Amino acid sequence: MSAAEKLQLHNEPAQPLFSVRDLTLLYGPEKGCQGVSFDLYPGEVLGIVGESGSGKSTLLSLLSGRCPPDRGRVSYRNSDGSLVDLYSASEAQRRTLLRTEWGFVEQNPRDGLRMGVSAGANIGERLMAQGVRHYGELRARHRLAEPSRNRPAAHR
């Protein structure tokens, strides 16, 4: 049963968090991505896989708002329930989404992480940007993000 169907069982209207329609960006004949459409509902996970050169990075750049499409639209439902048209939003609004509500894993870690600081500091900076200021809360959230090898064997 999908997450959308589970929501409907609880009499809650299923509304997509993320809606993509006819998203297209071509760099040349058959280079890039074209005609991508999907809805992503609360609780769902979408994996984007494909061969080298199949358009995965282009699609993720479009979905993050880092580059404009030739055609298509992307809508996102904020945590407050309002709908944001990604390409009508200002650059500041898109940056806020990337820093607060979305997680974006870069293909090259140097593009998304500060390599001169610890993993904890990278996580802590993002949490502090969202308003978390209490050191104990930062540490607690960091521990949740640590790989299982750092936890005692009884918790693995």
DRENTORKOL-3810 file (N, C-alpha, C; in nm, 4 decimals):
REM DRENTORKOL-3810
@n.u->0.0848; n.v->-0.1166; n.w->0.0000; ca.u->0.0000; ca.v->0.0000; ca.w->0.0000; c.u->0.0901; c.v->0.1238; c.w->0.0000
@n.u->0.0615; n.v->0.2193; n.w->-0.0890; ca.u->0.1429; ca.v->0.3399; ca.w->-0.0966; c.u->0.1115; c.v->0.4335; c.w->0.0199
@n.u->0.2018; n.v->0.5288; n.w->0.0413; ca.u->0.1814; ca.v->0.6277; ca.w->0.1477; c.u->0.0546; c.v->0.7083; c.w->0.1219
@n.u->0.0271; n.v->0.7386; n.w->-0.0050; ca.u->-0.0939; ca.v->0.8150; ca.w->-0.0393; c.u->-0.2193; c.v->0.7358; c.w->-0.0025
@n.u->-0.2180; n.v->0.6047; n.w->-0.0277; ca.u->-0.3337; ca.v->0.5214; ca.w->0.0071; c.u->-0.3515; c.v->0.5136; c.w->0.1587
@n.u->-0.2412; n.v->0.5067; n.w->0.2342; ca.u->-0.2492; ca.v->0.5032; ca.w->0.3802; c.u->-0.3104; c.v->0.6320; c.w->0.4345
@n.u->-0.2731; n.v->0.7465; n.w->0.3754; ca.u->-0.3306; ca.v->0.8735; ca.w->0.4182; c.u->-0.4811; c.v->0.8764; c.w->0.3932
@n.u->-0.5240; n.v->0.8227; n.w->0.2792; ca.u->-0.6666; ca.v->0.8226; ca.w->0.2462; c.u->-0.7446; c.v->0.7339; c.w->0.3421
@n.u->-0.6819; n.v->0.6280; n.w->0.3948; ca.u->-0.7485; ca.v->0.5426; ca.w->0.4924; c.u->-0.7815; c.v->0.6193; c.w->0.6197
@n.u->-0.7006; n.v->0.7189; n.w->0.6516; ca.u->-0.7225; ca.v->0.7993; ca.w->0.7718; c.u->-0.8066; c.v->0.9226; c.w->0.7413
@n.u->-0.8773; n.v->0.9225; n.w->0.6284; ca.u->-0.9643; ca.v->1.0315; ca.w->0.5858; c.u->-0.8908; c.v->1.1644; c.w->0.5666
@n.u->-0.7621; n.v->1.1595; n.w->0.5426; ca.u->-0.6866; ca.v->1.2805; ca.w->0.5129; c.u->-0.6680; c.v->1.2864; c.w->0.3614
@n.u->-0.6920; n.v->1.4019; n.w->0.3021; ca.u->-0.6717; ca.v->1.4111; ca.w->0.1574; c.u->-0.5237; c.v->1.3948; c.w->0.1240
@n.u->-0.4954; n.v->1.3106; n.w->0.0290; ca.u->-0.3571; ca.v->1.2882; ca.w->-0.0127; c.u->-0.3180; c.v->1.3965; c.w->-0.1127
@n.u->-0.2255; n.v->1.4814; n.w->-0.0729; ca.u->-0.1750; ca.v->1.5862; ca.w->-0.1599; c.u->-0.0261; c.v->1.5647; c.w->-0.1767
@n.u->0.0218; n.v->1.5719; n.w->-0.2990; ca.u->0.1652; ca.v->1.5502; ca.w->-0.3185; c.u->0.2480; c.v->1.6609; c.w->-0.2544
@n.u->0.3636; n.v->1.6214; n.w->-0.2006; ca.u->0.4604; ca.v->1.7183; ca.w->-0.1510; c.u->0.5348; c.v->1.7823; c.w->-0.2673
@n.u->0.5575; n.v->1.7020; n.w->-0.3672; ca.u->0.6388; ca.v->1.7426; ca.w->-0.4813; c.u->0.5660; c.v->1.6988; c.w->-0.6067
@n.u->0.5454; n.v->1.7899; n.w->-0.6999; ca.u->0.4759; ca.v->1.7571; ca.w->-0.8238; c.u->0.5577; c.v->1.8101; c.w->-0.9412
@n.u->0.5919; n.v->1.7211; n.w->-1.0334; ca.u->0.6752; ca.v->1.7552; ca.w->-1.1485; c.u->0.5979; c.v->1.7222; c.w->-1.2753
@n.u->0.5930; n.v->1.8165; n.w->-1.3685; ca.u->0.5194; ca.v->1.7958; ca.w->-1.4925; c.u->0.6030; c.v->1.8354; c.w->-1.6125
@n.u->0.6241; n.v->1.7395; n.w->-1.7035; ca.u->0.6863; ca.v->1.7598; ca.w->-1.8340; c.u->0.8198; c.v->1.8340; c.w->-1.8262
@n.u->0.8991; n.v->1.8023; n.w->-1.7259; ca.u->1.0262; ca.v->1.8709; ca.w->-1.7044; c.u->1.1260; c.v->1.8310; c.w->-1.8129
@n.u->1.1815; n.v->1.9310; n.w->-1.8797; ca.u->1.2710; ca.v->1.9058; ca.w->-1.9923; c.u->1.3834; c.v->2.0075; c.w->-1.9951
@n.u->1.5048; n.v->1.9589; n.w->-2.0137; ca.u->1.6212; ca.v->2.0429; ca.w->-2.0416; c.u->1.7140; c.v->1.9610; c.w->-2.1300
@n.u->1.7343; n.v->2.0087; n.w->-2.2511; ca.u->1.8216; ca.v->1.9393; ca.w->-2.3457; c.u->1.9415; c.v->2.0265; c.w->-2.3780
@n.u->2.0599; n.v->1.9641; n.w->-2.3755; ca.u->2.1841; ca.v->2.0326; ca.w->-2.4110; c.u->2.2192; c.v->2.0098; c.w->-2.5571
@n.u->2.1562; n.v->1.9148; n.w->-2.6183; ca.u->2.1785; ca.v->1.8764; ca.w->-2.7568; c.u->2.0822; c.v->1.7643; c.w->-2.7882
@n.u->2.0917; n.v->1.7061; n.w->-2.9066; ca.u->2.0000; ca.v->1.5960; ca.w->-2.9412; c.u->2.0116; c.v->1.4818; c.w->-2.8397
@n.u->1.9038; n.v->1.4572; n.w->-2.7676; ca.u->1.8955; ca.v->1.3475; ca.w->-2.6697; c.u->1.9967; c.v->1.3592; c.w->-2.5566
@n.u->2.0449; n.v->1.4802; n.w->-2.5268; ca.u->2.1378; ca.v->1.5031; ca.w->-2.4154; c.u->2.0657; c.v->1.5861; c.w->-2.3093
@n.u->2.0501; n.v->1.5310; n.w->-2.1908; ca.u->1.9795; ca.v->1.5978; ca.w->-2.0820; c.u->1.8654; c.v->1.5088; c.w->-2.0363
@n.u->1.7504; n.v->1.5687; n.w->-2.0103; ca.u->1.6320; ca.v->1.4895; ca.w->-1.9750; c.u->1.5095; c.v->1.5556; c.w->-2.0370
@n.u->1.4083; n.v->1.4750; n.w->-2.0649; ca.u->1.2895; ca.v->1.5315; ca.w->-2.1291; c.u->1.1623; c.v->1.4595; c.w->-2.0859
@n.u->1.0579; n.v->1.5395; n.w->-2.0668; ca.u->0.9251; ca.v->1.4877; ca.w->-2.0390; c.u->0.9094; c.v->1.4162; c.w->-1.9056
@n.u->0.9849; n.v->1.4556; n.w->-1.8030; ca.u->0.9777; ca.v->1.3885; ca.w->-1.6730; c.u->0.8572; c.v->1.4412; c.w->-1.5957
@n.u->0.7727; n.v->1.3491; n.w->-1.5470; ca.u->0.6564; ca.v->1.3842; ca.w->-1.4657; c.u->0.6412; c.v->1.2829; c.w->-1.3529
@n.u->0.6126; n.v->1.3306; n.w->-1.2328; ca.u->0.5826; ca.v->1.2421; ca.w->-1.1205; c.u->0.5263; c.v->1.3245; c.w->-1.0055
@n.u->0.4612; n.v->1.2562; n.w->-0.9120; ca.u->0.4166; ca.v->1.3138; ca.w->-0.7854; c.u->0.4826; c.v->1.2357; c.w->-0.6742
@n.u->0.5261; n.v->1.3049; n.w->-0.5711; ca.u->0.5866; ca.v->1.2418; ca.w->-0.4546; c.u->0.5022; c.v->1.2793; c.w->-0.3336
@n.u->0.4488; n.v->1.1775; n.w->-0.2647; ca.u->0.3575; ca.v->1.1974; ca.w->-0.1520; c.u->0.4303; c.v->1.1818; c.w->-0.0187
@n.u->0.3715; n.v->1.2348; n.w->0.0882; ca.u->0.4327; ca.v->1.2192; ca.w->0.2209; c.u->0.4619; c.v->1.0719; c.w->0.2514
@n.u->0.5814; n.v->1.0451; n.w->0.3010; ca.u->0.6208; ca.v->0.9088; ca.w->0.3363; c.u->0.6827; c.v->0.8304; c.w->0.2230
@n.u->0.6764; n.v->0.8808; n.w->0.1017; ca.u->0.7347; ca.v->0.8103; ca.w->-0.0125; c.u->0.8800; c.v->0.8525; c.w->-0.0328
@n.u->0.9558; n.v->0.7631; n.w->-0.0943; ca.u->1.0947; ca.v->0.7888; ca.w->-0.1300; c.u->1.1087; c.v->0.7596; c.w->-0.2778
@n.u->1.1771; n.v->0.8460; n.w->-0.3490; ca.u->1.1988; ca.v->0.8275; ca.w->-0.4917; c.u->1.3481; c.v->0.8147; c.w->-0.5171
@n.u->1.3882; n.v->0.7084; n.w->-0.5825; ca.u->1.5273; ca.v->0.6905; ca.w->-0.6220; c.u->1.5411; c.v->0.7206; c.w->-0.7699
@n.u->1.6433; n.v->0.7936; n.w->-0.8062; ca.u->1.6688; ca.v->0.8265; ca.w->-0.9468; c.u->1.7962; c.v->0.7537; c.w->-0.9866
@n.u->1.7819; n.v->0.6562; n.w->-1.0736; ca.u->1.8953; ca.v->0.5737; ca.w->-1.1142; c.u->1.9015; c.v->0.5673; c.w->-1.2659
@n.u->2.0186; n.v->0.5382; n.w->-1.3180; ca.u->2.0346; ca.v->0.5242; ca.w->-1.4623; c.u->2.1817; c.v->0.5154; c.w->-1.4974
@n.u->2.2046; n.v->0.4844; n.w->-1.6217; ca.u->2.3417; ca.v->0.4722; ca.w->-1.6702; c.u->2.4090; c.v->0.6082; c.w->-1.6754
@n.u->2.5401; n.v->0.6071; n.w->-1.6849; ca.u->2.6161; ca.v->0.7292; ca.w->-1.7005; c.u->2.5673; c.v->0.8040; c.w->-1.8245
@n.u->2.5409; n.v->0.9338; n.w->-1.8081; ca.u->2.4956; ca.v->1.0143; ca.w->-1.9214; c.u->2.3464; c.v->1.0081; c.w->-1.9478
@n.u->2.2709; n.v->0.9441; n.w->-1.8582; ca.u->2.1273; ca.v->0.9278; ca.w->-1.8833; c.u->2.0432; c.v->1.0475; c.w->-1.8390
@n.u->2.1044; n.v->1.1473; n.w->-1.7716; ca.u->2.0315; ca.v->1.2686; ca.w->-1.7345; c.u->1.9991; c.v->1.2825; c.w->-1.5876
@n.u->2.0548; n.v->1.1955; n.w->-1.5028; ca.u->2.0251; ca.v->1.2020; ca.w->-1.3584; c.u->2.0692; c.v->1.3351; c.w->-1.2980
@n.u->2.1911; n.v->1.3765; n.w->-1.3242; ca.u->2.2420; ca.v->1.5019; ca.w->-1.2674; c.u->2.1653; c.v->1.6216; c.w->-1.3226
@n.u->2.1309; n.v->1.6177; n.w->-1.4490; ca.u->2.0507; ca.v->1.7250; ca.w->-1.5090; c.u->1.9155; c.v->1.7328; c.w->-1.4398
@n.u->1.8513; n.v->1.6189; n.w->-1.4202; ca.u->1.7210; ca.v->1.6165; ca.w->-1.3540; c.u->1.7314; c.v->1.6719; c.w->-1.2119
@n.u->1.8333; n.v->1.6293; n.w->-1.1361; ca.u->1.8485; ca.v->1.6785; ca.w->-0.9988; c.u->1.8788; c.v->1.8285; c.w->-0.9954
@n.u->1.9524; n.v->1.8786; n.w->-1.0922; ca.u->1.9765; ca.v->2.0233; ca.w->-1.0998; c.u->1.8463; c.v->2.0978; c.w->-1.1280
@n.u->1.7607; n.v->2.0399; n.w->-1.2095; ca.u->1.6295; ca.v->2.1000; ca.w->-1.2366; c.u->1.5404; c.v->2.0944; c.w->-1.1127
@n.u->1.5373; n.v->1.9785; n.w->-1.0458; ca.u->1.4515; ca.v->1.9621; ca.w->-0.9280; c.u->1.4932; c.v->2.0530; c.w->-0.8130
@n.u->1.6207; n.v->2.0858; n.w->-0.8054; ca.u->1.6690; ca.v->2.1727; ca.w->-0.6980; c.u->1.6546; c.v->2.3203; c.w->-0.7337
@n.u->1.6182; n.v->2.3496; n.w->-0.8574; ca.u->1.6042; ca.v->2.4881; ca.w->-0.9005; c.u->1.7358; c.v->2.5529; c.w->-0.9357
@n.u->1.8409; n.v->2.4745; n.w->-0.9468; ca.u->1.9728; ca.v->2.5312; ca.w->-0.9776; c.u->1.9869; c.v->2.5728; c.w->-1.1230
@n.u->1.9030; n.v->2.5181; n.w->-1.2096; ca.u->1.9020; ca.v->2.5638; ca.w->-1.3483; c.u->1.7576; c.v->2.5593; c.w->-1.3992
@n.u->1.7219; n.v->2.6517; n.w->-1.4862; ca.u->1.5840; ca.v->2.6559; ca.w->-1.5368; c.u->1.5629; c.v->2.5535; c.w->-1.6483
@n.u->1.4422; n.v->2.5008; n.w->-1.6602; ca.u->1.4138; ca.v->2.4030; ca.w->-1.7658; c.u->1.3817; c.v->2.4713; c.w->-1.8988
@n.u->1.3898; n.v->2.3937; n.w->-2.0063; ca.u->1.3390; ca.v->2.4412; ca.w->-2.1349; c.u->1.1865; c.v->2.4504; c.w->-2.1274
@n.u->1.1277; n.v->2.3539; n.w->-2.0575; ca.u->0.9833; ca.v->2.3554; ca.w->-2.0333; c.u->0.9531; c.v->2.2685; c.w->-1.9115
@n.u->0.8317; n.v->2.2831; n.w->-1.8605; ca.u->0.7879; ca.v->2.2035; ca.w->-1.7473; c.u->0.7759; c.v->2.2867; c.w->-1.6210
@n.u->0.7217; n.v->2.2223; n.w->-1.5174; ca.u->0.7056; ca.v->2.2922; ca.w->-1.3901; c.u->0.7307; c.v->2.1963; c.w->-1.2736
@n.u->0.7708; n.v->2.2549; n.w->-1.1615; ca.u->0.7936; ca.v->2.1824; ca.w->-1.0375; c.u->0.7222; c.v->2.2586; c.w->-0.9270
@n.u->0.6349; n.v->2.1902; n.w->-0.8532; ca.u->0.5649; ca.v->2.2505; ca.w->-0.7397; c.u->0.6014; c.v->2.1740; c.w->-0.6141
@n.u->0.6156; n.v->2.2481; n.w->-0.5044; ca.u->0.6500; ca.v->2.1890; ca.w->-0.3761; c.u->0.5547; c.v->2.2410; c.w->-0.2699
@n.u->0.5060; n.v->2.1525; n.w->-0.1835; ca.u->0.4190; ca.v->2.1912; ca.w->-0.0727; c.u->0.5063; c.v->2.2106; c.w->0.0515
@n.u->0.5178; n.v->2.3362; n.w->0.0957; ca.u->0.5977; ca.v->2.3716; ca.w->0.2140; c.u->0.5454; c.v->2.3037; c.w->0.3392
@n.u->0.6255; n.v->2.3066; n.w->0.4447; ca.u->0.5832; ca.v->2.2500; ca.w->0.5724; c.u->0.4613; c.v->2.3229; c.w->0.6286
@n.u->0.4387; n.v->2.4481; n.w->0.5858; ca.u->0.3195; ca.v->2.5213; ca.w->0.6304; c.u->0.1979; c.v->2.4937; c.w->0.5411
@n.u->0.2142; n.v->2.4079; n.w->0.4399; ca.u->0.1035; ca.v->2.3688; ca.w->0.3532; c.u->0.0881; c.v->2.4528; c.w->0.2280
@n.u->0.1633; n.v->2.5614; n.w->0.2166; ca.u->0.1511; ca.v->2.6455; ca.w->0.0970; c.u->0.2257; c.v->2.5812; c.w->-0.0201
@n.u->0.1761; n.v->2.6076; n.w->-0.1409; ca.u->0.2342; ca.v->2.5500; ca.w->-0.2616; c.u->0.3310; c.v->2.6511; c.w->-0.3236
@n.u->0.4518; n.v->2.6058; n.w->-0.3552; ca.u->0.5542; ca.v->2.6915; ca.w->-0.4149; c.u->0.5830; c.v->2.6426; c.w->-0.5553
@n.u->0.5706; n.v->2.7314; n.w->-0.6541; ca.u->0.6136; ca.v->2.7016; ca.w->-0.7913; c.u->0.7633; c.v->2.7311; c.w->-0.7941
@n.u->0.8428; n.v->2.6291; n.w->-0.8090; ca.u->0.9871; ca.v->2.6417; ca.w->-0.7941; c.u->1.0478; c.v->2.7463; c.w->-0.8857
@n.u->0.9997; n.v->2.7564; n.w->-1.0091; ca.u->1.0621; ca.v->2.8479; ca.w->-1.1042; c.u->1.0046; c.v->2.9887; c.w->-1.0974
@n.u->0.8967; n.v->3.0080; n.w->-1.0215; ca.u->0.8455; ca.v->3.1429; ca.w->-0.9956; c.u->0.9027; c.v->3.1981; c.w->-0.8655
@n.u->0.9581; n.v->3.1094; n.w->-0.7828; ca.u->1.0142; ca.v->3.1505; ca.w->-0.6537; c.u->1.1438; c.v->3.2288; c.w->-0.6759
@n.u->1.1730; n.v->3.3170; n.w->-0.5832; ca.u->1.2972; ca.v->3.3936; ca.w->-0.5914; c.u->1.4163; c.v->3.3022; c.w->-0.5591
@n.u->1.5340; n.v->3.3482; n.w->-0.5933; ca.u->1.6555; ca.v->3.2731; ca.w->-0.5626; c.u->1.6677; c.v->3.2516; c.w->-0.4119
@n.u->1.6331; n.v->3.3539; n.w->-0.3334; ca.u->1.6393; ca.v->3.3423; ca.w->-0.1872; c.u->1.5416; c.v->3.2362; c.w->-0.1365
@n.u->1.4221; n.v->3.2296; n.w->-0.1938; ca.u->1.3248; ca.v->3.1271; ca.w->-0.1533; c.u->1.3754; c.v->2.9873; c.w->-0.1860
@n.u->1.4360; n.v->2.9711; n.w->-0.3034; ca.u->1.4903; ca.v->2.8396; ca.w->-0.3411; c.u->1.6055; c.v->2.8000; c.w->-0.2488
@n.u->1.6933; n.v->2.8941; n.w->-0.2156; ca.u->1.8042; ca.v->2.8643; ca.w->-0.1234; c.u->1.7505; c.v->2.8246; c.w->0.0134
@n.u->1.6463; n.v->2.8921; n.w->0.0591; ca.u->1.5866; ca.v->2.8589; ca.w->0.1887; c.u->1.5326; c.v->2.7165; c.w->0.1865
@n.u->1.4649; n.v->2.6772; n.w->0.0789; ca.u->1.4157; ca.v->2.5392; ca.w->0.0677; c.u->1.5311; c.v->2.4393; c.w->0.0742
@n.u->1.6368; n.v->2.4678; n.w->0.0000; ca.u->1.7518; ca.v->2.3765; ca.w->-0.0027; c.u->1.8174; c.v->2.3641; c.w->0.1341
@n.u->1.8140; n.v->2.4701; n.w->0.2133; ca.u->1.8812; ca.v->2.4687; ca.w->0.3430; c.u->1.7929; c.v->2.4219; c.w->0.4577
@n.u->1.6614; n.v->2.4268; n.w->0.4413; ca.u->1.5736; ca.v->2.3974; ca.w->0.5541; c.u->1.4840; c.v->2.2762; c.w->0.5359
@n.u->1.4247; n.v->2.2594; n.w->0.4191; ca.u->1.3247; ca.v->2.1537; ca.w->0.4023; c.u->1.3729; c.v->2.0383; c.w->0.3148
@n.u->1.4741; n.v->2.0599; n.w->0.2336; ca.u->1.5207; ca.v->1.9575; ca.w->0.1407; c.u->1.6585; c.v->1.9079; c.w->0.1814
@n.u->1.6876; n.v->1.7857; n.w->0.1419; ca.u->1.8232; ca.v->1.7329; ca.w->0.1530; c.u->1.8723; c.v->1.7070; c.w->0.0124
@n.u->1.9903; n.v->1.7521; n.w->-0.0193; ca.u->2.0445; ca.v->1.7359; ca.w->-0.1533; c.u->2.1848; c.v->1.6805; c.w->-0.1405
@n.u->2.2074; n.v->1.5604; n.w->-0.1879; ca.u->2.3382; ca.v->1.4968; ca.w->-0.1790; c.u->2.4086; c.v->1.5147; c.w->-0.3130
@n.u->2.5189; n.v->1.5858; n.w->-0.3092; ca.u->2.5954; ca.v->1.6120; ca.w->-0.4311; c.u->2.6706; c.v->1.4874; c.w->-0.4758
@n.u->2.6930; n.v->1.4757; n.w->-0.6048; ca.u->2.7687; ca.v->1.3640; ca.w->-0.6585; c.u->2.9129; c.v->1.3681; c.w->-0.6065
@n.u->2.9695; n.v->1.4874; n.w->-0.6005; ca.u->3.1030; ca.v->1.5055; ca.w->-0.5470; c.u->3.0880; c.v->1.5695; c.w->-0.4089
@n.u->3.1325; n.v->1.5040; n.w->-0.3015; ca.u->3.1127; ca.v->1.5584; ca.w->-0.1679; c.u->3.1701; c.v->1.6987; c.w->-0.1494
@n.u->3.2748; n.v->1.7343; n.w->-0.2233; ca.u->3.3347; ca.v->1.8668; ca.w->-0.2111; c.u->3.2381; c.v->1.9771; c.w->-0.2543
@n.u->3.1380; n.v->1.9425; n.w->-0.3349; ca.u->3.0405; ca.v->2.0418; ca.w->-0.3803; c.u->2.9372; c.v->2.0740; c.w->-0.2728
@n.u->2.9184; n.v->1.9856; n.w->-0.1755; ca.u->2.8144; ca.v->2.0071; ca.w->-0.0762; c.u->2.8612; c.v->2.0132; c.w->0.0674
@n.u->2.9863; n.v->1.9761; n.w->0.0916; ca.u->3.0381; ca.v->1.9734; ca.w->0.2288; c.u->3.1594; c.v->2.0645; c.w->0.2408
@n.u->3.1811; n.v->2.1151; n.w->0.3591; ca.u->3.3041; ca.v->2.1868; ca.w->0.3894; c.u->3.4034; c.v->2.0822; c.w->0.4362
@n.u->3.5024; n.v->2.0541; n.w->0.3549; ca.u->3.5953; ca.v->1.9440; ca.w->0.3812; c.u->3.6908; c.v->1.9745; c.w->0.4970
@n.u->3.7075; n.v->2.0992; n.w->0.5333; ca.u->3.8001; ca.v->2.1354; ca.w->0.6403; c.u->3.7417; c.v->2.1245; c.w->0.7798
@n.u->3.6140; n.v->2.0854; n.w->0.7906; ca.u->3.5519; ca.v->2.0707; ca.w->0.9217; c.u->3.4947; c.v->1.9295; c.w->0.9342
@n.u->3.4617; n.v->1.8920; n.w->1.0558; ca.u->3.4123; ca.v->1.7562; ca.w->1.0807; c.u->3.2726; c.v->1.7358; c.w->1.0236
@n.u->3.2322; n.v->1.6107; n.w->1.0163; ca.u->3.0956; ca.v->1.5779; ca.w->0.9734; c.u->2.9951; c.v->1.6420; c.w->1.0677
@n.u->3.0257; n.v->1.6374; n.w->1.1977; ca.u->2.9373; ca.v->1.6985; ca.w->1.2972; c.u->2.9214; c.v->1.8476; c.w->1.2756
@n.u->3.0307; n.v->1.9161; n.w->1.2399; ca.u->3.0230; ca.v->2.0600; ca.w->1.2146; c.u->2.9405; c.v->2.0886; c.w->1.0899
@n.u->2.9527; n.v->2.0053; n.w->0.9867; ca.u->2.8706; ca.v->2.0226; ca.w->0.8669; c.u->2.7224; c.v->2.0092; c.w->0.9008
@n.u->2.6890; n.v->1.9110; n.w->0.9826; ca.u->2.5496; ca.v->1.8907; ca.w->1.0240; c.u->2.5049; c.v->2.0053; c.w->1.1148
@n.u->2.5909; n.v->2.0402; n.w->1.2109; ca.u->2.5580; ca.v->2.1464; ca.w->1.3057; c.u->2.5319; c.v->2.2798; c.w->1.2384
@n.u->2.6097; n.v->2.3131; n.w->1.1353; ca.u->2.5884; ca.v->2.4393; ca.w->1.0644; c.u->2.4500; c.v->2.4452; c.w->1.0025
@n.u->2.4055; n.v->2.3348; n.w->0.9436; ca.u->2.2719; ca.v->2.3311; ca.w->0.8830; c.u->2.1642; c.v->2.3456; c.w->0.9895
@n.u->2.1824; n.v->2.2776; n.w->1.1018; ca.u->2.0835; ca.v->2.2872; ca.w->1.2099; c.u->2.0806; c.v->2.4284; c.w->1.2682
@n.u->2.1978; n.v->2.4900; n.w->1.2839; ca.u->2.2020; ca.v->2.6259; ca.w->1.3369; c.u->2.1361; c.v->2.7238; c.w->1.2406
@n.u->2.1503; n.v->2.7008; n.w->1.1097; ca.u->2.0853; ca.v->2.7865; ca.w->1.0108; c.u->1.9333; c.v->2.7776; c.w->1.0218
@n.u->1.8831; n.v->2.6661; n.w->1.0779; ca.u->1.7394; ca.v->2.6483; ca.w->1.0958; c.u->1.6925; c.v->2.6943; c.w->1.2330
@n.u->1.7840; n.v->2.7472; n.w->1.3144; ca.u->1.7435; ca.v->2.8025; ca.w->1.4421; c.u->1.7746; c.v->2.7180; c.w->1.5640
@n.u->1.8344; n.v->2.6004; n.w->1.5466; ca.u->1.8721; ca.v->2.5185; ca.w->1.6622; c.u->1.9945; c.v->2.5831; c.w->1.7259
@n.u->1.9845; n.v->2.6182; n.w->1.8517; ca.u->2.0948; ca.v->2.6872; ca.w->1.9183; c.u->2.1469; c.v->2.6132; c.w->2.0410
@n.u->2.0728; n.v->2.5210; n.w->2.0939; ca.u->2.1123; ca.v->2.4501; ca.w->2.2156; c.u->2.2128; c.v->2.3404; c.w->2.1802
@n.u->2.3306; n.v->2.3430; n.w->2.2428; ca.u->2.4364; ca.v->2.2477; ca.w->2.2112; c.u->2.3904; c.v->2.1029; c.w->2.2305
@n.u->2.3171; n.v->2.0765; n.w->2.3382; ca.u->2.2687; ca.v->1.9406; ca.w->2.3631; c.u->2.1779; c.v->1.8913; c.w->2.2519
@n.u->2.0946; n.v->1.9787; n.w->2.1989; ca.u->2.0057; ca.v->1.9388; ca.w->2.0885; c.u->2.0858; c.v->1.9156; c.w->1.9600
@n.u->2.1881; n.v->1.9998; n.w->1.9363; ca.u->2.2753; ca.v->1.9780; ca.w->1.8210; c.u->2.3436; c.v->1.8417; c.w->1.8292
@n.u->2.3976; n.v->1.8091; n.w->1.9464; ca.u->2.4668; ca.v->1.6808; ca.w->1.9651; c.u->2.3706; c.v->1.5639; c.w->1.9492
@n.u->2.2500; n.v->1.5764; n.w->2.0042; ca.u->2.1512; ca.v->1.4683; ca.w->1.9938; c.u->2.1152; c.v->1.4430; c.w->1.8484
@n.u->2.0955; n.v->1.5487; n.w->1.7725; ca.u->2.0622; ca.v->1.5316; ca.w->1.6302; c.u->2.1811; c.v->1.4769; c.w->1.5528
@n.u->2.3021; n.v->1.5188; n.w->1.5885; ca.u->2.4224; ca.v->1.4680; ca.w->1.5232; c.u->2.4370; c.v->1.3187; c.w->1.5482
@n.u->2.4120; n.v->1.2740; n.w->1.6727; ca.u->2.4236; ca.v->1.1311; ca.w->1.7050; c.u->2.3264; c.v->1.0490; c.w->1.6215
@n.u->2.2093; n.v->1.1026; n.w->1.5917; ca.u->2.1131; ca.v->1.0301; ca.w->1.5084; c.u->2.1651; c.v->1.0127; c.w->1.3664
@n.u->2.2493; n.v->1.1063; n.w->1.3224; ca.u->2.2997; ca.v->1.1012; ca.w->1.1853; c.u->2.4286; c.v->1.0213; c.w->1.1719
@n.u->2.4907; n.v->0.9822; n.w->1.2829; ca.u->2.6156; ca.v->0.9083; ca.w->1.2774; c.u->2.5930; c.v->0.7671; c.w->1.2249
@n.u->2.6909; n.v->0.7118; n.w->1.1528; ca.u->2.6809; ca.v->0.5725; ca.w->1.1082; c.u->2.6742; c.v->0.4770; c.w->1.2274
@n.u->2.6163; n.v->0.3601; n.w->1.2068; ca.u->2.5959; ca.v->0.2645; ca.w->1.3159; c.u->2.7267; c.v->0.2148; c.w->1.3757
@n.u->2.8377; n.v->0.2235; n.w->1.3050; ca.u->2.9648; ca.v->0.1752; ca.w->1.3605; c.u->3.0092; c.v->0.2575; c.w->1.4804
@n.u->2.9544; n.v->0.3766; n.w->1.4968; ca.u->2.9908; ca.v->0.4603; ca.w->1.6105; c.u->2.9001; c.v->0.4368; c.w->1.7312
@n.u->2.8005; n.v->0.3519; n.w->1.7186; ca.u->2.7093; ca.v->0.3226; ca.w->1.8288; c.u->2.7533; c.v->0.1954; c.w->1.8993
@n.u->2.7216; n.v->0.1807; n.w->2.0261; ca.u->2.7551; ca.v->0.0572; ca.w->2.0975; c.u->2.6901; c.v->-0.0639; c.w->2.0286
@n.u->2.7567; n.v->-0.1792; n.w->2.0386; ca.u->2.7104; ca.v->-0.3006; ca.w->1.9710; c.u->2.5673; c.v->-0.3361; c.w->2.0076
@n.u->2.5253; n.v->-0.3075; n.w->2.1290; ca.u->2.3877; ca.v->-0.3418; ca.w->2.1720; c.u->2.2828; c.v->-0.2662; c.w->2.0934
@n.u->2.3216; n.v->-0.1556; n.w->2.0284; ca.u->2.2258; ca.v->-0.0739; ca.w->1.9552; c.u->2.2326; c.v->-0.0952; c.w->1.8047
@n.u->2.3138; n.v->-0.1864; n.w->1.7581; ca.u->2.3269; ca.v->-0.2089; ca.w->1.6138; c.u->2.2198; c.v->-0.2992; c.w->1.5615
END
